[in-house]
Amino acid sequence: MDKTVVIVTHDLDLAYEFSNRCILLNNGEVVFDGRSKEVLKDEAFLKDNNLDLPLMFRKV
């Protein structure tokens, strides 16, 4: 059974783990629409859009 579930979250670790597609907004505008696994590892892109790298990818 194919289902679509829409989750709105600021938890980027959750988004990385449980989503295939990610739509990111910055100031109400779509800045990314695509594969979660691509964008949520892109530290420069996230920083440009006032987002932090998910905890799982941060260097300790």
DSSP file (Angstrom, degrees, kcal/mol; ACC not computed):
  #  RESIDUE AA STRUCTURE BP1 BP2  ACC     N-H-->O    O-->H-N    N-H-->O    O-->H-N    TCO  KAPPA ALPHA  PHI   PSI    X-CA   Y-CA   Z-CA
    1    1 A M              0   0    0      0, 0.0     2,-0.4     0, 0.0     0, 0.0   0.000 360.0 360.0 360.0 118.6    0.0    0.0    0.0
    2    2 A D        +     0   0    0      2,-0.0     2,-0.3     0, 0.0     0, 0.0  -0.671 360.0 173.3 -82.8 132.7    1.6    3.3   -1.1
    3    3 A K        -     0   0    0     -2,-0.4     2,-0.5     2,-0.0     0, 0.0  -0.982  24.6-146.2-137.9 149.5    1.1    6.1    1.3
    4    4 A T        -     0   0    0     -2,-0.3     2,-0.5     2,-0.0    -2,-0.0  -0.974  15.2-170.3-114.4 130.2    2.4    9.7    1.6
    5    5 A V        -     0   0    0     -2,-0.5     2,-0.6     2,-0.0    -2,-0.0  -0.985   9.8-151.7-121.1 128.8    3.0   11.1    5.0
    6    6 A V        -     0   0    0     -2,-0.5     2,-0.4     2,-0.0    -2,-0.0  -0.892  15.7-178.0-102.5 123.1    3.8   14.8    5.5
    7    7 A I        -     0   0    0     -2,-0.6     2,-0.6     2,-0.0    -2,-0.0  -0.981  12.7-159.7-121.3 130.2    5.9   15.7    8.5
    8    8 A V        +     0   0    0     -2,-0.4     2,-0.3     2,-0.0    -2,-0.0  -0.950  32.2 148.1-108.5 121.1    6.9   19.2    9.4
    9    9 A T        -     0   0    0     -2,-0.6    -2,-0.0     1,-0.1     0, 0.0  -0.988  51.9-152.7-151.4 156.1    9.9   19.4   11.7
   10   10 A H  S    S+     0   0    0     -2,-0.3     2,-1.1     1,-0.0     3,-0.1   0.349  75.4 103.4-103.0  -1.1   13.0   21.3   12.6
   11   11 A D     >  -     0   0    0      1,-0.2     4,-2.1     2,-0.1     5,-0.1  -0.713  50.0-176.0 -86.5  97.1   14.6   18.1   13.7
   12   12 A L  H  > S+     0   0    0     -2,-1.1     4,-2.3     1,-0.2    -1,-0.2   0.777  80.8  58.2 -70.4 -26.1   17.0   17.4   10.8
   13   13 A D  H  > S+     0   0    0      2,-0.2     4,-2.3     1,-0.2    -1,-0.2   0.928 108.2  46.6 -65.3 -44.1   18.2   14.1   12.3
   14   14 A L  H  > S+     0   0    0      1,-0.2     4,-2.4     2,-0.2    -2,-0.2   0.922 112.1  50.6 -61.6 -45.2   14.6   12.9   12.2
   15   15 A A  H  X S+     0   0    0     -4,-2.1     4,-1.4     1,-0.2    -1,-0.2   0.902 110.8  49.3 -61.0 -41.7   14.1   14.2    8.6
   16   16 A Y  H  < S+     0   0    0     -4,-2.3    -1,-0.2     1,-0.2    -2,-0.2   0.920 115.2  43.4 -64.0 -44.1   17.3   12.4    7.5
   17   17 A E  H  < S+     0   0    0     -4,-2.3    -2,-0.2     1,-0.2    -1,-0.2   0.857 125.1  28.6 -70.9 -36.9   16.3    9.1    9.1
   18   18 A F  H  < S+     0   0    0     -4,-2.4     2,-0.4    -5,-0.2    -1,-0.2   0.369 104.7  73.0-115.3   5.2   12.6    9.0    8.0
   19   19 A S     <  -     0   0    0     -4,-1.4    18,-0.1    -5,-0.2     3,-0.1  -0.939  41.4-171.8-127.1 147.7   12.2   10.9    4.8
   20   20 A N  S    S+     0   0    0     -2,-0.4    16,-1.8     1,-0.2     2,-0.4   0.760  84.1  40.6 -93.2 -35.9   13.1   10.3    1.2
   21   21 A R  E     -A   35   0A   0     14,-0.3     2,-0.4    15,-0.1    14,-0.2  -0.919  67.6-168.4-120.8 141.6   12.2   13.8    0.0
   22   22 A C  E     -A   34   0A   0     12,-3.2    12,-2.1    -2,-0.4     2,-0.5  -0.993   9.2-165.4-132.3 132.8   12.8   17.1    1.8
   23   23 A I  E     -A   33   0A   0     -2,-0.4     2,-0.4    10,-0.2    10,-0.2  -0.975  16.0-162.9-116.6 116.9   11.4   20.5    1.0
   24   24 A L  E     -A   32   0A   0      8,-2.2     7,-2.9    -2,-0.5     8,-1.3  -0.847   1.4-161.4-104.8 135.2   13.4   23.2    2.8
   25   25 A L  E     -A   30   0A   0     -2,-0.4     2,-0.4     5,-0.2     5,-0.2  -0.882   8.4-172.7-112.9 145.2   12.0   26.7    3.3
   26   26 A N  E >  S-A   29   0A   0      3,-2.5     3,-1.5    -2,-0.4    24,-0.1  -0.957  80.8 -15.7-136.3 117.9   14.0   29.9    4.2
   27   27 A N  T 3  S-     0   0    0     -2,-0.4     3,-0.1     1,-0.3    -1,-0.0   0.874 130.1 -52.8  54.0  40.1   11.9   33.0    4.9
   28   28 A G  T 3  S+     0   0    0      1,-0.2     2,-0.4     0, 0.0    -1,-0.3   0.474 116.5 111.1  80.8   2.1    8.9   31.4    3.4
   29   29 A E  E <  S-A   26   0A   0     -3,-1.5    -3,-2.5     2,-0.0     2,-0.5  -0.894  73.8-114.1-113.1 140.7   10.6   30.5    0.1
   30   30 A V  E     +A   25   0A   0     -2,-0.4    -5,-0.2    -5,-0.2     3,-0.1  -0.580  36.9 169.0 -71.0 120.5   11.4   27.0   -1.1
   31   31 A V  E     +     0   0A   0     -7,-2.9     2,-0.3    -2,-0.5    -6,-0.2   0.533  67.5  19.8-108.5 -12.3   15.2   26.8   -1.3
   32   32 A F  E     +A   24   0A   0     -8,-1.3    -8,-2.2     2,-0.0    -1,-0.3  -0.957  50.8 173.5-157.2 139.0   15.4   23.0   -1.8
   33   33 A D  E     +A   23   0A   0     -2,-0.3     2,-0.3   -10,-0.2   -10,-0.2  -0.831  51.5  66.2-144.9 103.1   13.1   20.3   -3.0
   34   34 A G  E    S-A   22   0A   0    -12,-2.1   -12,-3.2    -2,-0.3     2,-0.3  -0.914  82.2  -2.7 178.7-153.5   14.8   16.9   -3.5
   35   35 A R  E >>  -A   21   0A   0     -2,-0.3     4,-1.7   -14,-0.2     3,-0.9  -0.469  46.7-148.3 -72.2 125.9   16.4   13.9   -1.8
   36   36 A S  H 3> S+     0   0    0    -16,-1.8     4,-2.3    -2,-0.3     5,-0.2   0.882  96.0  60.3 -58.1 -42.0   16.9   14.3    2.0
   37   37 A K  H 34 S+     0   0    0    -17,-0.3    -1,-0.2     1,-0.2     4,-0.1   0.749 107.2  47.5 -64.6 -23.6   20.1   12.2    2.0
   38   38 A E  H X4 S+     0   0    0     -3,-0.9     3,-0.9     2,-0.1     4,-0.3   0.954 116.9  36.3 -77.9 -56.4   21.7   14.8   -0.4
   39   39 A V  H >< S+     0   0    0     -4,-1.7     3,-1.3     1,-0.2     7,-0.2   0.818 107.1  62.7 -74.6 -32.6   20.9   18.1    1.2
   40   40 A L  T 3< S+     0   0    0     -4,-2.3    -1,-0.2     1,-0.3    -3,-0.1   0.503 105.3  48.5 -78.6  -0.8   21.1   17.2    4.9
   41   41 A K  T <  S+     0   0    0     -3,-0.9     2,-1.4    -5,-0.2    -1,-0.3   0.440  85.3  99.7-105.9  -6.2   24.8   16.3    4.6
   42   42 A D    <>  -     0   0    0     -3,-1.3     4,-2.6    -4,-0.3     5,-0.2  -0.642  49.3-179.1 -87.6  88.8   25.6   19.6    2.7
   43   43 A E  H  > S+     0   0    0     -2,-1.4     4,-2.6     1,-0.2    -1,-0.2   0.869  78.5  50.8 -59.0 -41.9   27.0   21.7    5.5
   44   44 A A  H  > S+     0   0    0      2,-0.2     4,-2.4     1,-0.2    -1,-0.2   0.923 112.0  46.8 -64.3 -44.9   27.7   24.8    3.4
   45   45 A F  H  > S+     0   0    0      2,-0.2     4,-1.0     1,-0.2    -2,-0.2   0.930 113.8  48.2 -62.5 -45.5   24.1   24.8    1.9
   46   46 A L  H ><>S+     0   0    0     -4,-2.6     5,-2.9    -7,-0.2     3,-0.7   0.925 111.8  49.3 -61.6 -44.4   22.6   24.3    5.4
   47   47 A K  H ><5S+     0   0    0     -4,-2.6     3,-1.7     1,-0.2    -1,-0.2   0.895 106.5  56.1 -62.5 -40.8   24.7   27.1    6.8
   48   48 A D  H 3<5S+     0   0    0     -4,-2.4    -1,-0.2     1,-0.3    -2,-0.2   0.755 111.1  45.9 -60.7 -24.1   23.7   29.5    4.0
   49   49 A N  T <<5S-     0   0    0     -4,-1.0    -1,-0.3    -3,-0.7    -2,-0.2   0.043 121.6-104.7-110.6  24.8   20.1   28.8    4.9
   50   50 A N  T < 5S+     0   0    0     -3,-1.7     2,-0.3     1,-0.2    -3,-0.2   0.822  79.5 127.5  59.7  36.8   20.5   29.3    8.7
   51   51 A L      < -     0   0    0     -5,-2.9     2,-0.3    -8,-0.1    -1,-0.2  -0.911  53.4-129.4-121.2 151.3   20.4   25.6    9.5
   52   52 A D        -     0   0    0     -2,-0.3   -40,-0.1    -3,-0.1     3,-0.1  -0.710  32.1 -99.3 -96.7 150.1   22.8   23.4   11.5
   53   53 A L        -     0   0    0     -2,-0.3     5,-0.1     1,-0.1   -12,-0.1  -0.396  53.9 -92.4 -58.6 139.0   24.2   20.1   10.3
   54   54 A P    >>  -     0   0    0      0, 0.0     3,-2.1     0, 0.0     4,-0.6  -0.244  36.2-114.1 -54.4 146.8   22.2   17.2   11.8
   55   55 A L  G >4 S+     0   0    0      1,-0.3     3,-1.2     2,-0.2    -2,-0.1   0.831 113.0  64.9 -53.3 -37.1   23.8   16.0   15.0
   56   56 A M  G 34 S+     0   0    0      1,-0.3    -1,-0.3     3,-0.0    -3,-0.0   0.701 106.9  42.7 -63.7 -18.6   24.8   12.7   13.5
   57   57 A F  G <4 S+     0   0    0     -3,-2.1    -1,-0.3     2,-0.1     2,-0.2   0.452  88.1 109.2-106.5  -2.9   27.2   14.4   11.1
   58   58 A R    <<  -     0   0    0     -3,-1.2     2,-0.4    -4,-0.6    -3,-0.0  -0.522  69.5-124.0 -77.1 140.7   28.8   16.9   13.5
   59   59 A K              0   0    0     -2,-0.2    -2,-0.1     1,-0.1    -1,-0.1  -0.681 360.0 360.0 -82.9 135.3   32.4   16.3   14.4
   60   60 A V              0   0    0     -2,-0.4    -1,-0.1     0, 0.0    -2,-0.0   0.424 360.0 360.0 -91.1 360.0   32.9   16.1   18.1
